[in-house]
Amino acid sequence: MKKALFIFALFVSFLVFETISTAESLIVKKVAEAQALLQDSEVSFEAQEIRTRIRCSKCKSGFTYKTEEKVVAKQSVLKAWDPDEDKFYDVSIRIPYPLPDGNFIFSTLTKGFTVEHVYGRYVGKFNFNVFFGEKKLLVLAGKHLWVAPEFRDNLKYEFLNEHAEEVIYTPFADDLYDKDAVLDGAKFLRSEVILALEDLRAKKIVSRALPGKLLADFAPWEYLFNLGVNEQMDHQKFDNDRRRTAEEVLIEYAFNGEQSFKLAISSASARGPYQFTDRGNSKALGTYSTVVNAYEEVGLDPDFANGTRDLQNMIKSAICLLDMELAKFPSDVRALYAKDYRKAAIYPSAAYNGGYGTAITLYSWIKKNNYEIILDNFSPPAAAFTYVRTSVQYRYVKRGKKTLKIAVRSVKKVVNTETPYYLKKQMYLWKLIDELKGQL
């Protein structure tokens, strides 16, 4: 089995202990300690011999039987911490594989402990409570077997045992909220963005959107920081508590460092911390592949699955995509961006989130209505995000001896409700970033 652990490469190394020692938050230090201890904990698949009936043209009965070892469950390990005694416990749980729809079903394997599932149905979101007798412990990390989406339909034991990866990860949990951890996460994300910008500066790559400027100067670190938080903020949570929603994302960055959100996959198949898609076809490349090809000199990872799990690669990909999208806009948008990037950022961000069609519709509405972009009160109506989508479908009609191919055009009005939320979050994050900057 591949031992690609999704944690800071080798927690026992000097770099990890340097990270632990410089963290402000006690909980961040203990999470790092728990993740390091989990390296020696064992996780495994559970398999059973499954007998399947298959068709057989040479058999008298018309079918035969095939017996295969197939995975039916996997064993994961939670690292629970008793803060009163500063003591760690390994608590093993058994989770059916594949996980059935509906209720989250699992069983606790370690005697003396009770485990409750709080929320989350995949490794990056698994959230559990652990009790030792009547005492509630803090779950600081979990170790799981992770299977890439493209392999999930294959249940063969040997195949999964070869392709699954051992993952050590700590999702945010309410029990782990800590103000110092917020600052640790903000410092980490800022340092990663600056590192990516320095790499681009060393390569002297020129911006497509702002001729004469380097790509490293296209976006201040605050913009990429904003994006890195925004992409992981939940809409519903944002409605209830804006600051807390952003802080939870930063805390998860503090807990997991370079591995943060690398397993995140949205319902639209967007992957990684900066949520890229790559839904290409025979006529056009997907978003990620388009960026990789357009900015070849950046040296982005051409493999979508690997590239979206690499934080540095993701930050550079995001910079390139924003630059590429802004370059499509009229000159007045680019001039505004050069003057006040936070106001103009609504356009490349709208394109990043909803595509260029959504972004240019927003631009046209703002232009037509002389709408003033105000950071504190940005709330264009639904009309600003409503556009018409024309599609063509072909049907075949028989006329005598001939079969004719007829194009049928359909026009549909589309209202994008996702992007307005995205821009609201972006506007809020400018304020939070300004508050944090003095402490970074």
Secondary structure, 3 states (H helix, E strand, C coil): CECCCCCCCCCCCHHHHHHHHHCCCHHHHHHHHHHHHHHHCCCEEEEEEEEEEEECCCCCCCEEEEEEEEEEEEEEEEEEEECCCCEEEEEEEEEECCCCCCCCCCEECCCCEEEEEEECCCHHHCEEEEEECCEEEEEEEEEEEECCHHHCCCCEHHHHHHHCEEEEECCCCHHHCCHHHHHHHHHHHHHHHHHHHHHHHHHCCECCCCCCCEHHHCCCHHHHHHHHHHCCCCHHHHHHCHHHHHHHHHHHHHHHHHHCCCCCECCCCCECCCCECCCCCCCCCCHHHHHHHHCHHHCCCCCHHHHCCCHHHHHHHHHHHHHHHHCCCCHHHHHHHHHCHHHHCHHHHHHHHHCHHHHHHHHHHHHHCCCCCCHHHCCCCHHHHEEEEEEEEEEEEEECCEEEEEEEEEEEEEECCHHHHHHHHHHHHHHHHHHHHCCC
